Amino acid sequence: MKMTPKQLVSWTLAIGFALLLGFAGVCLSYDVWIADFPRLRAFLNVDSKLIPVLIILIIALLPPTFVVFLLPSSRERVEFSFLGMKLKGPAVPPVLWALIFLASAFFLVVVRRYVL
C-alpha cells in the first residue's frame, strides 16, 4: 500500500494524538487513585521561559509542514541549489523542510527579541 505524504501526516497525527490521550488518561487515573496530583502541580510550576520557546517552535513548524507535505507542487520534480549543492529527486522535501524550518524559527526568534 502506497501512502501519500498527506496520508502519512494524517496517520502520524492521529496515532500520536491517541497515544497522548491514552497516556494522559493513565496518568490522571493514577493520580485519582492515589488522591494526589503531583503532575498537575509540576505542570503549573513550569519555567516561564519554556512556554515562549514551545510557542515559537510550534509556529515555526507550521510553514515548512504546509509547504512540503500539503502542497502538491512540492512533490513534482522539484530541483534547487543551495550553497553550491544541487538537489533533486526524493532528497528535496526533507532538505526543503529543514531549510524552511530553520529560516522561520530564526525569523521568529529575531522578531521576538528585537521587535516585541
MDAnalysis code that builds the backbone (N, CA, C; Angstrom):
import MDAnalysis as mda
import numpy as np

u = mda.Universe.empty(348, n_residues=116, atom_resindex=np.repeat(np.arange(116), 3), trajectory=True)
u.add_TopologyAttr("name", ["N", "CA", "C"] * 116)
u.add_TopologyAttr("resid", np.arange(1, 117))
u.add_TopologyAttr("resname", ["MET", "LYS", "MET", "THR", "PRO", "LYS", "GLN", "LEU", "VAL", "SER", "TRP", "THR", "LEU", "ALA", "ILE", "GLY", "PHE", "ALA", "LEU", "LEU", "LEU", "GLY", "PHE", "ALA", "GLY", "VAL", "CYS", "LEU", "SER", "TYR", "ASP", "VAL", "TRP", "ILE", "ALA", "ASP", "PHE", "PRO", "ARG", "LEU", "ARG", "ALA", "PHE", "LEU", "ASN", "VAL", "ASP", "SER", "LYS", "LEU", "ILE", "PRO", "VAL", "LEU", "ILE", "ILE", "LEU", "ILE", "ILE", "ALA", "LEU", "LEU", "PRO", "PRO", "THR", "PHE", "VAL", "VAL", "PHE", "LEU", "LEU", "PRO", "SER", "SER", "ARG", "GLU", "ARG", "VAL", "GLU", "PHE", "SER", "PHE", "LEU", "GLY", "MET", "LYS", "LEU", "LYS", "GLY", "PRO", "ALA", "VAL", "PRO", "PRO", "VAL", "LEU", "TRP", "ALA", "LEU", "ILE", "PHE", "LEU", "ALA", "SER", "ALA", "PHE", "PHE", "LEU", "VAL", "VAL", "VAL", "ARG", "ARG", "TYR", "VAL", "LEU"])
u.atoms.positions = np.array([
    [0.841, -1.179, 0.000],
    [0.000, 0.000, 0.000],
    [0.885, 1.241, 0.000],
    [0.679, 2.105, -0.968],
    [1.441, 3.343, -1.040],
    [0.704, 4.433, -0.285],
    [1.461, 5.159, 0.513],
    [0.893, 6.275, 1.260],
    [1.384, 7.577, 0.654],
    [0.463, 8.499, 0.530],
    [0.861, 9.833, 0.096],
    [1.383, 10.584, 1.325],
    [2.139, 11.639, 1.126],
    [2.620, 12.408, 2.281],
    [1.491, 12.934, 3.163],
    [0.376, 13.320, 2.548],
    [-0.754, 13.824, 3.329],
    [-1.326, 12.710, 4.215],
    [-1.422, 11.487, 3.679],
    [-1.916, 10.365, 4.479],
    [-0.942, 10.031, 5.607],
    [0.360, 10.101, 5.325],
    [1.359, 9.826, 6.359],
    [1.244, 10.825, 7.505],
    [1.092, 12.101, 7.178],
    [0.936, 13.118, 8.219],
    [-0.353, 12.881, 8.992],
    [-1.431, 12.560, 8.293],
    [-2.713, 12.319, 8.964],
    [-2.636, 11.143, 9.922],
    [-2.052, 10.028, 9.466],
    [-1.925, 8.854, 10.327],
    [-1.000, 9.127, 11.504],
    [0.096, 9.831, 11.260],
    [1.032, 10.139, 12.339],
    [0.368, 11.000, 13.407],
    [-0.366, 12.020, 12.970],
    [-1.058, 12.870, 13.931],
    [-2.155, 12.108, 14.674],
    [-2.893, 11.258, 13.968],
    [-3.970, 10.501, 14.607],
    [-3.423, 9.526, 15.648],
    [-2.387, 8.796, 15.299],
    [-1.810, 7.830, 16.239],
    [-1.132, 8.547, 17.399],
    [-0.416, 9.615, 17.104],
    [0.239, 10.373, 18.172],
    [-0.759, 10.977, 19.138],
    [-1.858, 11.515, 18.613],
    [-2.884, 12.096, 19.480],
    [-3.552, 11.016, 20.334],
    [-3.816, 9.848, 19.742],
    [-4.414, 8.748, 20.502],
    [-3.481, 8.274, 21.616],
    [-2.193, 8.155, 21.314],
    [-1.235, 7.749, 22.346],
    [-1.126, 8.796, 23.449],
    [-1.133, 10.057, 23.068],
    [-1.067, 11.134, 24.059],
    [-2.291, 11.124, 24.976],
    [-3.473, 10.945, 24.393],
    [-4.678, 10.871, 25.210],
    [-4.672, 9.643, 26.113],
    [-4.205, 8.519, 25.600],
    [-4.121, 7.313, 26.424],
    [-3.163, 7.496, 27.590],
    [-2.016, 8.088, 27.324],
    [-1.039, 8.323, 28.386],
    [-1.586, 9.298, 29.426],
    [-2.255, 10.361, 28.957],
    [-2.848, 11.325, 29.886],
    [-3.938, 10.664, 30.727],
    [-4.708, 9.772, 30.117],
    [-5.742, 9.063, 30.863],
    [-5.170, 8.162, 31.931],
    [-4.084, 7.467, 31.602],
    [-3.441, 6.597, 32.593],
    [-2.873, 7.435, 33.741],
    [-2.216, 8.526, 33.424],
    [-1.647, 9.395, 34.473],
    [-2.743, 9.991, 35.353],
    [-3.827, 10.453, 34.739],
    [-4.923, 11.017, 35.520],
    [-5.582, 9.955, 36.394],
    [-5.760, 8.750, 35.848],
    [-6.349, 7.666, 36.647],
    [-5.471, 7.333, 37.851],
    [-4.174, 7.298, 37.643],
    [-3.264, 7.004, 38.756],
    [-3.320, 8.104, 39.807],
    [-3.359, 9.365, 39.356],
    [-3.436, 10.479, 40.306],
    [-4.732, 10.445, 41.104],
    [-5.833, 10.095, 40.466],
    [-7.100, 9.965, 41.186],
    [-7.016, 8.797, 42.164],
    [-6.379, 7.713, 41.751],
    [-6.247, 6.522, 42.608],
    [-5.477, 6.823, 43.890],
    [-4.388, 7.593, 43.772],
    [-3.580, 7.898, 44.963],
    [-4.081, 9.153, 45.684],
    [-5.100, 9.818, 45.127],
    [-5.712, 11.012, 45.713],
    [-4.715, 12.159, 45.887],
    [-3.817, 12.292, 44.925],
    [-2.853, 13.385, 44.923],
    [-2.552, 13.714, 43.458],
    [-2.219, 14.948, 43.164],
    [-1.981, 15.363, 41.788],
    [-0.607, 16.006, 41.641],
    [0.480, 15.227, 41.771],
    [1.818, 15.820, 41.671],
    [2.157, 16.297, 40.254],
    [1.660, 15.601, 39.228],
    [1.952, 16.016, 37.851],
    [1.306, 17.368, 37.528],
    [0.096, 17.568, 38.022],
    [-0.583, 18.836, 37.796],
    [0.139, 19.980, 38.494],
    [0.598, 19.750, 39.724],
    [1.368, 20.780, 40.431],
    [2.670, 21.082, 39.695],
    [3.336, 20.047, 39.208],
    [4.595, 20.258, 38.481],
    [4.347, 20.978, 37.160],
    [3.253, 20.650, 36.483],
    [2.944, 21.294, 35.207],
    [2.614, 22.769, 35.388],
    [1.931, 23.109, 36.444],
    [1.574, 24.506, 36.686],
    [2.759, 25.341, 37.151],
    [3.829, 24.715, 37.609],
    [5.029, 25.436, 38.040],
    [6.133, 25.377, 36.990],
    [5.763, 25.282, 35.724],
    [6.729, 25.185, 34.625],
    [7.513, 26.490, 34.529],
    [8.773, 26.359, 34.162],
    [9.626, 27.528, 33.991],
    [8.990, 28.502, 32.999],
    [9.048, 29.777, 33.291],
    [8.368, 30.773, 32.465],
    [9.008, 30.937, 31.088],
    [10.252, 30.524, 30.903],
    [10.897, 30.647, 29.598],
    [10.553, 29.486, 28.674],
    [10.015, 28.412, 29.199],
    [9.700, 27.248, 28.382],
    [8.509, 27.501, 27.469],
    [7.524, 28.205, 27.939],
    [6.308, 28.438, 27.164],
    [6.585, 29.238, 25.883],
    [7.314, 30.370, 25.919],
    [7.601, 31.075, 24.658],
    [8.430, 30.239, 23.681],
    [9.333, 29.439, 24.187],
    [10.141, 28.582, 23.308],
    [9.253, 27.563, 22.609],
    [8.343, 26.943, 23.344],
    [7.432, 25.975, 22.741],
    [6.518, 26.636, 21.716],
    [6.049, 27.829, 22.021],
    [5.189, 28.537, 21.071],
    [5.953, 28.863, 19.790],
    [7.188, 29.327, 19.918],
    [7.998, 29.632, 18.738],
    [8.249, 28.376, 17.919],
    [8.550, 27.250, 18.567],
    [8.790, 26.008, 17.830],
    [7.539, 25.523, 17.108],
    [6.401, 25.603, 17.766],
    [5.170, 25.139, 17.130],
    [4.813, 26.025, 15.937],
    [4.957, 27.334, 16.091],
    [4.664, 28.232, 14.977],
    [5.676, 28.031, 13.850],
    [6.928, 27.761, 14.197],
    [7.957, 27.551, 13.176],
    [7.757, 26.230, 12.436],
    [7.067, 25.271, 13.023],
    [6.812, 24.002, 12.356],
    [5.716, 24.092, 11.296],
    [4.836, 25.051, 11.414],
    [3.694, 25.126, 10.504],
    [4.071, 25.446, 9.053],
    [4.851, 26.500, 8.759],
    [5.141, 26.799, 7.347],
    [5.858, 25.674, 6.596],
    [6.921, 25.066, 7.154],
    [7.564, 24.011, 6.357],
    [6.673, 22.793, 6.161],
    [5.875, 22.457, 7.155],
    [4.982, 21.315, 7.011],
    [3.942, 21.594, 5.937],
    [3.413, 22.803, 5.915],
    [2.438, 23.160, 4.893],
    [3.068, 23.130, 3.510],
    [4.233, 23.723, 3.364],
    [4.869, 23.810, 2.047],
    [5.281, 22.437, 1.532],
    [5.908, 21.640, 2.363],
    [6.487, 20.380, 1.887],
    [5.458, 19.265, 1.773],
    [4.595, 19.107, 2.754],
    [3.707, 17.955, 2.752],
    [2.357, 18.202, 2.097],
    [1.843, 19.400, 2.188],
    [0.476, 19.613, 1.746],
    [0.345, 20.239, 0.365],
    [1.369, 20.909, -0.111],
    [1.287, 21.486, -1.446],
    [1.742, 20.464, -2.480],
    [0.915, 20.150, -3.453],
    [1.317, 19.155, -4.459],
    [2.486, 19.617, -5.313],
    [2.688, 20.929, -5.437],
    [3.792, 21.420, -6.259],
    [5.152, 21.107, -5.647],
    [5.197, 20.812, -4.336],
    [6.480, 20.500, -3.720],
    [6.902, 19.053, -3.962],
    [6.007, 18.229, -4.541],
    [6.358, 16.832, -4.805],
    [6.647, 16.563, -6.274],
    [6.423, 17.533, -7.119],
    [6.603, 17.336, -8.551],
    [7.947, 17.884, -9.015],
    [8.847, 17.043, -9.298],
    [10.132, 17.398, -9.911],
    [10.712, 18.707, -9.384],
    [10.915, 18.775, -8.120],
    [11.495, 19.973, -7.518],
    [13.008, 19.859, -7.593],
    [13.632, 20.911, -8.048],
    [15.088, 20.980, -8.096],
    [15.498, 22.368, -7.600],
    [16.498, 22.399, -6.753],
    [17.033, 23.694, -6.357],
    [18.475, 23.518, -5.922],
    [19.191, 24.631, -5.908],
    [20.574, 24.604, -5.442],
    [20.684, 25.563, -4.265],
    [21.465, 25.143, -3.294],
    [21.619, 25.932, -2.074],
    [23.053, 25.781, -1.604],
    [23.750, 26.887, -1.476],
    [25.159, 26.910, -1.052],
    [26.028, 25.995, -1.903],
    [25.780, 25.995, -3.190],
    [26.586, 25.200, -4.103],
    [26.162, 23.749, -4.234],
    [25.149, 23.317, -3.497],
    [24.650, 21.946, -3.613],
    [23.424, 21.952, -4.515],
    [23.374, 21.030, -5.459],
    [22.214, 20.895, -6.320],
    [21.413, 19.688, -5.856],
    [20.168, 19.928, -5.523],
    [19.315, 18.863, -5.009],
    [18.154, 18.626, -5.954],
    [17.845, 17.355, -6.182],
    [16.677, 16.987, -6.965],
    [16.271, 15.568, -6.601],
    [15.037, 15.259, -6.862],
    [14.533, 13.924, -6.567],
    [13.983, 13.806, -5.157],
    [14.071, 12.611, -4.576],
    [13.461, 12.382, -3.265],
    [14.187, 13.068, -2.103],
    [15.373, 13.589, -2.322],
    [16.106, 14.269, -1.250],
    [15.606, 15.680, -1.015],
    [14.857, 16.214, -1.936],
    [14.449, 17.616, -1.844],
    [13.460, 17.894, -0.705],
    [12.372, 17.137, -0.540],
    [11.408, 17.515, 0.517],
    [11.994, 17.585, 1.928],
    [12.798, 16.614, 2.406],
    [13.350, 16.771, 3.754],
    [14.299, 17.957, 3.886],
    [15.117, 18.185, 2.873],
    [16.049, 19.318, 2.920],
    [15.282, 20.634, 2.855],
    [14.270, 20.685, 2.002],
    [13.448, 21.886, 1.897],
    [12.724, 22.151, 3.213],
    [12.202, 21.091, 3.854],
    [11.527, 21.246, 5.139],
    [12.491, 21.809, 6.182],
    [13.700, 21.248, 6.263],
    [14.683, 21.702, 7.252],
    [15.082, 23.155, 7.013],
    [15.282, 23.529, 5.760],
    [15.674, 24.904, 5.458],
    [14.565, 25.893, 5.808],
    [13.324, 25.560, 5.458],
    [12.216, 26.460, 5.779],
    [12.014, 26.534, 7.287],
    [12.155, 25.397, 8.000],
    [12.016, 25.396, 9.454],
    [13.074, 26.279, 10.105],
    [14.326, 26.125, 9.697],
    [15.395, 26.930, 10.285],
    [15.191, 28.414, 9.992],
    [14.776, 28.728, 8.775],
    [14.544, 30.132, 8.423],
    [13.384, 30.718, 9.212],
    [12.291, 29.979, 9.332],
    [11.143, 30.525, 10.064],
    [11.426, 30.610, 11.561],
    [12.145, 29.638, 12.128],
    [12.495, 29.713, 13.553],
    [13.431, 30.891, 13.810],
    [14.412, 31.093, 12.941],
    [15.314, 32.229, 13.084],
    [14.548, 33.545, 12.993],
    [13.641, 33.643, 12.034],
    [12.831, 34.846, 11.882],
    [11.996, 35.114, 13.132],
    [11.361, 34.091, 13.679],
    [10.532, 34.272, 14.871],
    [11.360, 34.683, 16.084],
    [12.535, 34.111, 16.230],
    [13.396, 34.482, 17.357],
    [13.863, 35.927, 17.227],
    [14.244, 36.332, 16.028],
    [14.690, 37.713, 15.813],
    [13.539, 38.684, 16.059],
    [12.342, 38.348, 15.564],
    [11.195, 39.224, 15.784],
    [10.872, 39.323, 17.263],
    [10.901, 38.201, 17.955],
    [10.582, 38.214, 19.385],
    [11.604, 39.020, 20.177],
    [12.861, 38.893, 19.807],
    [13.925, 39.554, 20.581],
    [14.016, 41.049, 20.282],
    [13.911, 41.428, 19.006],
    [14.188, 42.814, 18.649],
    [12.954, 43.653, 18.334],
    [11.839, 43.046, 18.033],
    [10.655, 43.821, 17.678],
    [9.673, 43.858, 18.826],
    [9.391, 42.723, 19.434],
    [8.398, 42.676, 20.512],
    [8.985, 43.051, 21.840],
])
